Amino acid sequence: MNDLKEQIIDQLNLQDLKPADIGDDQSLFADGLGLDSIDVLELIVLMQTIYKIKLSKAEDGPKVFQSVRTMAEYITANQAA
């Protein structure tokens, strides 16, 4: 998960953060890292370019991008598929 955290930091240009600053289950949105809808688009691009995974249904977005752990689980599940 540390690699994913580093990729998120790079993709979103969060240079003031280190992977250790992001909790595995910490919310990525308002009550956590404070990401917004534009940031989610960047995370979708990250998953497509690095992991070759497309979000299959837009309505899955809030569940997939809830935390680093939920992103990692989605990536793992869809890479194996």
Secondary structure, DSSP 8 states (H G I E B T S, - for coil): -HHHHHHHHHHTT-TT--GGGS-TT--SSTTTT---HHHHHHHHHHHHHHH----S-GGGHHHHTSSHHHHHHHHHHHHH-
